[in-house]
Amino acid sequence: MAKRLTEKAVERLRVKAKAYTVWDAQAIGLGLKVTPTGKRIWRLQLKYPGRAAQTKRTLGAYPAMSLSAARAKAVGWYGYVKEGIDPAEIEAEQQREAEQRRRAAELANSNTFEGFAEKYVGARTNRRAHADGAEIRRLLIKEWGAQPLHTITPRDVRTLIDKVKVRSAYEARAAWTHAVGIFKAAVHEELIAASPCASLDRRQLFKNVKIGARQRVLSDVEIFALWRAAVRLGYPYGPYVRLLLLTGCRASEVGEATWGEFHPELRRLLRSRKKNQAITWSAVAPEVKVWTVPRERFKSDSTHIVPLSDEACAVLEMLLRFAGSDYLFTFGKGPAWFGHKMKRRLDTRMLRTLKATANRNGDDPATVQLAPWVLHDLRRVVRTNLAALDVVDHIAEMVLGHGRKGLQRVYDQHKYQPQIREALTRWAVRLRTIVGPTPPEAGNSVVAALQRGTS
């Protein structure tokens, strides 16, 4: 017999040795099954479409589904059955739609710009992967980090680029290039329907913005200040900067160098060196003083051999060694990263030296300024000085690791190692005269020297 159930009546139902069902008089076919283990299960007995007789189906469990909720669901199912619709099909469709909504919401929440951009950075294997990652974090993630990918609009992109353009046209171009790549990857993975960069015209975005080839060359007095600042920075950043100046190599090539890339005998000499006893590098055979940059770390996908001057070997001599790490410049695990904070420290120390030099030479220190420069400009410093030292062009280019072109690249396979060594040695001697204890522009106007360096 069915009876009108109440919440209290449902709660008071006793557990028996055998399962039994109590039927509700208010909702057609609704019953509550009580099992010997104490479970209470709402069931609905109807003649469902496609069935010859009445069958029972589970609606839910009490108390997760209350009496009122069970009655409401039973009434809904009864209505479907009267219309010849199987409620199971309706519920399955509702569950699919709910799951789609849940996944869409989860995707939107989990695919923040920062999350996907970090995944994009982690998948990069090119030579500039580390530098690109730093730029992406500083220029893009800092701005859009917690924002879901699909909410970033073309206006957001344009606003960001316009803001960065005020500070640096070069950084604005880098921000645009990275944004295009990231959003294109997001479209490819079907995380967004279209890239917010796709509807923007690059020419309009960078209209009236002049981005020419960099021509910054540090003057001798700036090189003196840079060397002095590098000495005061100490390991790892000071020796890193000095090795950049002495070799003309790229920042990543020097920064990610490992001891395994140097000649075995050179490594043995450094390991066996007694404390406070310098190595006489001029007595060491030239073929030992060699650093080989592997092709996977070199821009032109070829091995680059760097003959080391005695001054460059002296820099290696003062480097620290860490157990468990093979990197030259490290804090114990991966390579140390020369970031913007360290660059600002370097610039501050350089400007301090330039002002002191100006004051000593009779210039007004307040008028001394350090024009913006980047580490890559040091390669231009080396190349310019090699030309001044009458090093022939093709040797000077090979010092920097620039590949030969045309037929020369195909037929001339000579490595020119003695000539490159001679060029780097001449540059090291010249550099020694610049960074000596006396500023190279002493007796002249430091302000004029700085102007010549940036012209």
C-alpha positions in Angstrom: 0.0 0.0 0.0 1.2 3.5 -0.9 1.2 6.1 1.8 1.9 9.8 1.9 5.6 10.1 2.9 7.1 12.9 4.9 10.8 13.7 5.5 10.5 12.5 9.2 8.8 9.3 8.1 11.6 8.6 5.6 14.2 9.2 8.3 12.5 6.8 10.7 12.2 3.9 8.3 13.8 0.9 10.0 16.5 -1.4 8.6 15.2 -5.0 8.2 16.8 -8.3 7.4 15.4 -8.2 3.9 15.1 -5.2 1.6 11.7 -3.6 1.3 10.1 -0.7 -0.6 7.8 2.0 0.7 5.7 3.6 -2.0 4.7 7.3 -2.0 1.0 8.1 -2.6 1.8 11.6 -3.9 4.0 10.7 -6.9 2.9 7.9 -9.3 5.3 5.0 -9.2 7.7 6.6 -6.7 9.1 4.3 -4.0 12.0 4.3 -1.4 13.9 1.0 -1.2 15.5 0.3 2.2 18.4 -2.3 2.0 19.7 -4.5 4.9 22.8 -2.4 4.9 20.8 0.8 5.6 20.9 2.4 2.2 17.8 4.2 1.0 17.3 4.4 -2.8 14.6 6.3 -4.7 13.1 4.2 -7.4 10.4 4.9 -10.0 8.2 2.0 -11.4 6.6 2.8 -14.7 6.0 1.2 -18.1 8.8 2.9 -20.0 8.7 3.4 -23.8 9.8 0.2 -25.6 9.0 -2.0 -22.6 6.2 -4.6 -22.4 5.8 -4.3 -18.6 6.5 -2.0 -15.8 10.1 -1.8 -14.6 11.9 0.0 -11.8 14.7 2.5 -12.4 16.8 4.3 -9.8 16.4 8.0 -9.4 18.9 8.7 -6.7 19.9 8.0 -3.1 18.6 9.5 0.1 19.6 11.8 1.8 21.6 13.2 -1.2 18.2 13.4 -3.0 15.5 14.6 -0.7 11.9 13.6 -0.7 10.8 16.8 -2.5 13.6 16.4 -5.1 12.6 12.8 -5.7 9.0 13.7 -6.2 9.9 16.5 -8.6 12.1 14.1 -10.7 9.4 11.4 -10.6 6.8 13.9 -11.9 9.1 15.0 -14.7 9.9 11.4 -15.7 6.2 10.5 -15.7 5.5 13.4 -18.0 8.2 12.1 -20.5 6.7 8.6 -20.4 3.2 9.9 -21.1 4.7 11.6 -24.2 6.4 8.4 -25.3 9.9 9.7 -24.5 12.4 7.6 -22.5 13.7 9.7 -19.6 17.0 7.9 -19.7 17.7 9.4 -23.2 16.8 12.9 -21.9 19.1 12.5 -18.9 21.9 11.2 -21.0 21.6 14.2 -23.3 21.5 16.6 -20.2 24.6 14.9 -18.8 26.5 15.3 -22.1 25.6 19.0 -22.3 26.6 19.5 -18.6 29.9 17.7 -19.2 30.5 19.9 -22.3 29.8 23.0 -20.2 32.0 21.7 -17.4 34.9 21.0 -19.8 34.5 24.3 -21.6 34.6 26.1 -18.2 37.5 24.0 -17.0 39.4 24.7 -20.3 38.8 28.4 -20.1 39.9 28.6 -16.5 42.9 26.3 -16.8 44.2 27.8 -20.1 45.2 31.1 -18.8 47.7 33.0 -20.9 50.5 32.2 -18.4 49.7 28.5 -18.4 49.8 28.2 -22.1 52.7 30.6 -22.6 54.8 28.6 -20.2 53.9 25.4 -22.1 54.9 27.2 -25.3 58.2 28.3 -23.8 59.0 24.9 -22.5 58.5 23.3 -26.0 61.0 25.6 -27.6 64.4 24.1 -28.5 65.9 26.9 -30.6 69.1 28.7 -29.7 67.3 31.6 -28.2 64.8 29.5 -26.2 66.1 30.8 -22.8 66.2 34.4 -24.0 62.8 34.1 -25.6 61.3 32.7 -22.4 62.6 35.7 -20.4 61.2 38.1 -22.9 57.8 36.4 -23.0 57.6 36.4 -19.2 58.6 40.1 -19.0 56.6 41.5 -21.9 53.5 39.3 -22.1 52.9 37.1 -19.1 53.5 40.0 -16.8 50.6 41.8 -18.6 48.1 38.9 -19.3 49.3 36.1 -16.9 46.0 35.2 -15.2 43.7 36.2 -18.1 42.1 33.2 -20.0 43.3 32.9 -23.5 39.9 33.3 -25.1 39.3 36.6 -23.4 42.3 38.4 -24.9 41.1 40.7 -27.7 42.8 42.5 -30.6 42.4 45.7 -28.5 44.3 44.1 -25.7 47.2 43.3 -28.1 47.2 46.7 -29.6 47.1 48.4 -26.2 50.1 46.3 -25.0 52.2 47.0 -28.1 51.4 50.7 -28.0 52.6 50.8 -24.3 55.8 48.9 -25.0 56.5 51.1 -28.1 56.9 54.1 -25.8 59.7 52.4 -24.0 61.4 50.5 -26.8 60.6 49.9 -30.4 62.8 46.8 -30.3 60.9 45.3 -27.3 57.6 46.1 -29.0 58.6 44.2 -32.0 59.7 41.2 -29.8 56.4 41.3 -27.9 54.5 41.3 -31.2 56.5 38.4 -32.6 56.1 36.3 -29.4 52.3 37.1 -29.2 51.8 36.0 -32.8 53.6 32.7 -32.2 51.8 31.9 -28.9 48.3 32.6 -30.2 48.9 30.7 -33.4 49.9 27.7 -31.3 46.8 28.1 -29.3 44.6 28.1 -32.4 46.5 25.0 -33.7 45.6 23.2 -30.4 42.0 24.3 -30.8 42.0 26.3 -27.5 40.8 29.5 -29.2 38.9 29.9 -32.4 41.1 32.7 -33.8 44.2 34.6 -32.9 43.6 38.2 -31.6 46.7 39.1 -33.7 45.1 37.9 -36.9 42.9 41.0 -37.5 45.7 43.5 -36.7 47.8 45.0 -39.5 51.5 44.9 -38.5 52.3 47.9 -40.7 49.6 50.0 -39.0 50.6 48.7 -35.6 54.2 49.9 -36.1 53.4 52.9 -38.2 55.9 55.8 -37.7 58.1 53.4 -35.6 61.6 53.3 -36.9 63.3 50.0 -36.2 66.6 50.0 -38.0 69.7 47.9 -37.6 71.5 48.5 -34.4 74.7 50.5 -34.7 75.7 51.0 -31.1 79.5 50.7 -30.5 80.9 51.3 -27.1 83.7 53.9 -27.0 87.0 53.1 -25.4 86.1 55.0 -22.3 82.9 53.0 -22.1 84.8 49.8 -22.5 87.1 50.9 -19.7 84.0 51.5 -17.5 82.5 48.2 -18.5 85.6 46.2 -17.7 85.9 48.0 -14.3 82.3 47.3 -13.5 82.7 43.6 -14.5 85.7 43.2 -12.2 83.6 44.6 -9.3 80.6 42.4 -10.0 82.6 39.2 -9.4 81.6 35.7 -10.3 79.7 34.7 -12.4 78.6 37.9 -14.1 82.0 39.7 -14.1 84.0 36.9 -15.8 81.1 36.3 -18.2 81.2 39.9 -19.5 85.0 39.9 -19.9 84.8 36.6 -21.8 82.2 38.2 -24.1 84.6 41.0 -24.9 87.6 38.8 -25.4 86.0 36.2 -27.7 83.3 38.2 -29.6 80.9 35.2 -29.1 77.2 35.5 -28.6 75.7 35.9 -25.1 74.1 32.5 -25.1 77.2 30.8 -26.4 79.2 32.1 -23.5 76.5 31.9 -20.9 75.7 28.3 -21.6 79.3 27.1 -22.1 80.3 23.9 -20.4 83.7 22.7 -19.3 83.3 19.7 -21.6 83.6 22.0 -24.6 87.2 23.0 -23.8 90.3 21.1 -24.7 91.0 18.2 -22.2 94.5 19.4 -21.6 93.3 22.9 -20.9 90.8 21.5 -18.3 93.6 19.4 -16.8 95.8 22.5 -16.4 93.0 24.4 -14.7 92.3 21.5 -12.3 95.9 20.9 -11.3 96.6 24.6 -10.8 97.9 25.3 -7.3 96.1 27.9 -5.2 97.3 31.5 -5.7 99.6 30.3 -8.5 98.9 31.7 -12.0 99.4 29.6 -15.1 101.9 31.0 -17.7 99.5 30.8 -20.6 102.1 32.0 -23.1 104.0 28.7 -22.6 100.9 26.6 -23.3 100.6 25.2 -26.8 98.1 27.0 -29.0 96.2 23.8 -29.9 95.4 23.4 -26.2 93.9 26.8 -25.8 90.7 26.0 -27.8 87.0 26.2 -27.1 84.6 24.3 -29.4 81.0 25.5 -29.4 78.9 22.5 -30.5 76.6 22.9 -33.5 73.4 22.6 -31.4 74.4 25.7 -29.6 75.7 27.7 -32.5 73.5 29.9 -34.7 74.5 28.6 -38.2 74.1 24.9 -37.1 77.8 24.2 -37.4 80.6 23.7 -35.0 82.4 26.9 -34.1 86.0 26.7 -32.9 87.2 29.6 -30.8 91.0 30.0 -30.4 91.5 31.4 -26.9 93.9 34.3 -26.3 96.0 34.2 -23.1 93.8 36.8 -21.6 90.7 34.7 -22.2 92.4 31.7 -20.6 93.3 33.9 -17.6 89.5 34.6 -17.2 88.8 30.8 -17.2 91.5 30.5 -14.5 89.5 32.6 -12.1 86.2 30.7 -12.5 84.6 28.8 -9.7 83.7 25.1 -10.0 80.6 23.5 -8.6 80.1 19.8 -7.9 77.3 18.4 -10.0 77.4 21.2 -12.7 79.5 21.4 -15.8 78.6 25.0 -16.6 81.2 27.7 -16.6 78.8 30.3 -15.2 76.4 28.8 -12.6 75.2 28.9 -9.1 75.3 25.1 -8.8 72.9 23.6 -11.3 71.9 25.2 -14.6 73.6 28.2 -16.3 73.4 31.6 -14.6 71.1 34.0 -16.4 72.3 37.5 -17.1 68.9 39.3 -16.7 67.7 42.9 -16.6 68.4 43.3 -12.9 72.1 42.4 -13.4 72.3 44.6 -16.5 71.0 47.6 -14.4 73.7 46.9 -11.8 76.3 46.8 -14.6 75.0 50.1 -16.1 75.0 51.8 -12.6 78.6 50.8 -12.0 79.6 51.9 -15.5 78.0 55.3 -15.1 79.7 55.8 -11.7 83.1 55.1 -13.3 82.3 57.4 -16.3 81.3 60.3 -14.0 84.5 59.8 -11.9 86.6 59.8 -15.1 84.8 62.9 -16.3 85.4 64.7 -13.0 89.1 63.8 -13.1 89.4 65.1 -16.7 87.7 68.4 -15.9 84.3 67.6 -17.4 81.0 68.2 -15.5 79.9 64.8 -14.2 76.3 65.9 -14.2 76.4 66.0 -18.0 77.7 62.4 -18.4 75.1 59.9 -19.6 75.4 56.3 -20.6 73.5 55.6 -23.8 71.4 52.4 -23.9 73.3 49.3 -25.0 72.8 45.5 -25.0 75.2 42.6 -24.6 75.0 41.8 -28.3 76.6 45.2 -29.0 79.8 43.8 -27.7 80.1 41.7 -30.8 80.0 45.0 -32.8 82.7 46.4 -30.5 85.0 43.4 -31.3 84.2 43.6 -35.0 84.9 47.3 -35.2 88.2 47.1 -33.4 89.3 44.2 -35.5 88.8 46.4 -38.6 90.8 49.2 -36.9 93.6 46.6 -36.3 93.7 45.9 -40.0 92.3 42.4 -39.7 91.0 41.4 -43.1 87.2 41.3 -43.4 86.7 37.6 -44.0 88.8 36.7 -40.9 87.1 39.3 -38.8 83.7 37.8 -39.8 84.9 34.3 -39.0 86.0 35.5 -35.5 82.3 36.3 -35.0 81.2 33.0 -36.4 79.5 34.5 -39.5 79.2 31.9 -42.2 80.9 32.4 -45.5 78.5 33.0 -48.5 78.2 31.9 -52.1 80.9 29.8 -53.7 83.3 30.5 -51.0 81.1 28.7 -48.5 81.0 25.7 -50.9 84.6 25.4 -52.0 86.7 27.1 -49.3 86.7 24.6 -46.4 89.8 26.0 -44.7 89.2 26.8 -41.1 91.7 29.7 -40.8 92.4 28.9 -37.2 95.9 30.5 -37.1 94.6 33.7 -38.6 91.6 33.8 -36.2 93.9 33.2 -33.2 96.2 36.0 -34.4 93.2 38.4 -34.8 91.8 37.6 -31.3 95.3 37.9 -29.8 95.7 41.4 -31.4 92.4 42.4 -30.0 93.3 41.1 -26.5 96.4 43.3 -26.6 94.4 46.3 -27.8 91.8 45.6 -25.1 94.5 45.5 -22.4 95.6 49.0 -23.3 91.9 50.2 -23.1 91.1 48.7 -19.8 94.5 49.4 -18.1 94.6 51.4 -14.8 94.5 54.7 -16.7 91.3 55.6 -18.6 92.0 55.6 -22.3 90.5 59.1 -22.7 92.5 60.7 -19.9 93.4 64.3 -20.7 90.5 64.6 -23.2 86.8 65.3 -22.9 85.0 62.2 -21.6 81.7 63.6 -22.9 83.1 63.9 -26.4 84.4 60.3 -26.1 81.0 59.1 -25.1 79.4 60.9 -28.1 81.9 59.3 -30.5 81.0 55.9 -29.1 77.3 56.3 -29.9 77.7 58.0 -33.3 
